[in-house]
Amino acid sequence: MLELKNVKKTFNRGSVNEKQALNGVNLKLEPGDFVTVIGGNGAGKSTMLNMIAGVYPVDSGAVVIDGKNVTRQPDYKRAAYLGRVFQDPMMGTAADMEIEENLAMAYRRGKRRGLGWGILKQEKKTYHEALKMLDLGLEERMSSKVGLLSGGQRQALTLLMATLRQPKVLLLDEHTAALDPKTAAKVLELTQELIEKNHLTTLMITHNMKDAIRLGNRLIMMHEGTIIYDVKGEEKKRLKVPDLLAKFEEASQGEFANDRMLLS
């Protein structure tokens, strides 16, 4: 469903700020894979997601989604294949629009637009049922402005919007990091439920090693723009946090002390 072939990316090439963000990343996801991604600051995790989404062009290599080479496609064309939730709850929704209007935009992603009525009656029923799944009471507030919602409610809505059209690949970039622990746990529960219900192929970046081990069927660790560890199945289930810390310490050496707090 997703394949990265020797993807490389360097920012500010030739300047004093030159930074090699990705150094030949190879990754292949089968349909339904739920992959958690961990690594220290500057490991290349978010850059990898941005390369998949088309936010930046790759320097070399290829990005293939569902058998289609999208390497040279801009981000707005790739939007038809992808769902994405960002770390900032404010980034995934339009604050001045109603809840149902936000859902309608997400529902039309990748489709041709016409001059018909904005939101059909049947659509409203669909959105009402989808919002009920969140168990936040938003199905009774469909005409409310999204800007009136809490950060957790907005992130839950963004997650629903990202999965409404059942994307080929769902990208989650530390999507619970800005939430309080209780709200983060609720959003993670919703995440797992939506992924399992729709059998979505997913990449989820997290700094929480317990979540990385507990969620998904596969875990990858990144360091200095490469994947240094890739584990799945029964081997992943047997993992403990000390195992991952030891693996990271081995790879990062002197940098480990700076990142340990982030990875604990």
JOJO-V525900 format. One record per backbone hydrogen bond with DSSP energy under -1.0 kcal/mol. CO is the residue of the C=O (numbers start at 1). NH is the residue of the N-H. E is the energy in kcal/mol with one decimal. If there is no record, write none. Layout:
CO|NH|E ; CO|NH|E
This chain:
1|66|-2.7 ; 2|29|-3.1 ; 3|64|-2.8 ; 4|27|-1.9 ; 5|62|-1.5 ; 7|25|-2.5 ; 8|59|-2.4 ; 8|60|-1.1 ; 9|21|-1.8 ; 9|22|-2.0 ; 11|19|-2.3 ; 12|15|-1.9 ; 15|18|-1.6 ; 19|11|-2.8 ; 22|9|-2.0 ; 25|7|-2.3 ; 27|4|-3.1 ; 29|2|-1.6 ; 30|33|-2.2 ; 33|202|-3.1 ; 34|217|-1.4 ; 34|218|-1.4 ; 35|204|-2.9 ; 36|220|-2.6 ; 37|206|-2.4 ; 38|222|-2.7 ; 40|43|-1.6 ; 43|225|-2.0 ; 44|48|-2.2 ; 45|49|-1.7 ; 46|50|-2.5 ; 47|51|-2.2 ; 48|52|-1.9 ; 49|53|-2.4 ; 50|54|-1.1 ; 50|55|-2.1 ; 60|8|-2.2 ; 62|5|-2.7 ; 63|70|-2.4 ; 64|3|-2.6 ; 65|68|-2.0 ; 68|65|-2.6 ; 70|73|-1.9 ; 74|78|-1.6 ; 75|79|-1.2 ; 77|80|-1.0 ; 78|81|-2.3 ; 78|82|-1.2 ; 81|168|-1.7 ; 81|169|-1.7 ; 83|171|-3.1 ; 85|173|-2.6 ; 88|91|-1.8 ; 94|97|-1.5 ; 95|147|-2.4 ; 97|146|-2.4 ; 98|102|-2.3 ; 99|103|-2.2 ; 100|104|-2.1 ; 101|105|-2.0 ; 102|106|-2.0 ; 103|107|-2.6 ; 104|108|-1.4 ; 106|109|-1.2 ; 108|111|-2.5 ; 120|124|-1.9 ; 121|125|-1.5 ; 122|126|-2.0 ; 123|127|-2.7 ; 124|128|-2.4 ; 125|129|-2.3 ; 126|130|-2.1 ; 127|131|-2.6 ; 128|132|-1.6 ; 131|134|-1.2 ; 132|135|-1.1 ; 137|140|-1.3 ; 138|141|-1.8 ; 141|144|-2.2 ; 142|100|-2.4 ; 144|99|-1.8 ; 145|148|-1.7 ; 146|149|-2.0 ; 150|154|-2.5 ; 151|155|-2.2 ; 152|156|-2.3 ; 153|157|-2.3 ; 154|158|-2.7 ; 155|159|-2.3 ; 156|160|-2.0 ; 157|161|-2.7 ; 158|162|-2.5 ; 159|163|-1.1 ; 163|166|-1.8 ; 169|83|-2.0 ; 170|203|-2.6 ; 171|85|-2.4 ; 172|174|-1.0 ; 172|205|-3.1 ; 174|177|-1.6 ; 176|179|-1.5 ; 180|184|-3.1 ; 181|185|-2.2 ; 182|186|-1.7 ; 183|187|-2.6 ; 184|188|-2.5 ; 185|189|-2.0 ; 186|190|-2.2 ; 187|191|-2.5 ; 188|192|-2.4 ; 189|193|-2.1 ; 190|194|-2.8 ; 191|195|-2.4 ; 192|196|-2.4 ; 193|197|-2.5 ; 194|198|-2.1 ; 195|200|-1.8 ; 201|170|-2.9 ; 202|35|-3.1 ; 203|172|-2.9 ; 204|37|-3.0 ; 205|174|-1.2 ; 208|212|-2.2 ; 209|213|-2.1 ; 210|214|-2.6 ; 211|215|-2.7 ; 217|233|-1.8 ; 218|36|-2.4 ; 219|231|-2.8 ; 220|38|-2.3 ; 221|228|-2.4 ; 221|229|-1.3 ; 223|226|-1.1 ; 225|23|-3.0 ; 226|223|-2.4 ; 229|221|-2.4 ; 231|219|-3.1 ; 233|237|-1.8 ; 234|238|-1.5 ; 236|239|-1.4 ; 240|244|-1.5 ; 241|245|-2.5 ; 242|246|-2.3 ; 243|247|-2.0 ; 244|248|-2.7 ; 245|249|-2.6 ; 246|250|-2.1 ; 247|251|-1.7 ; 248|252|-3.0 ; 249|253|-1.9 ; 252|255|-2.3 ; 253|256|-1.8 ; 255|259|-1.2 ; 256|260|-1.5 ; 259|263|-1.7
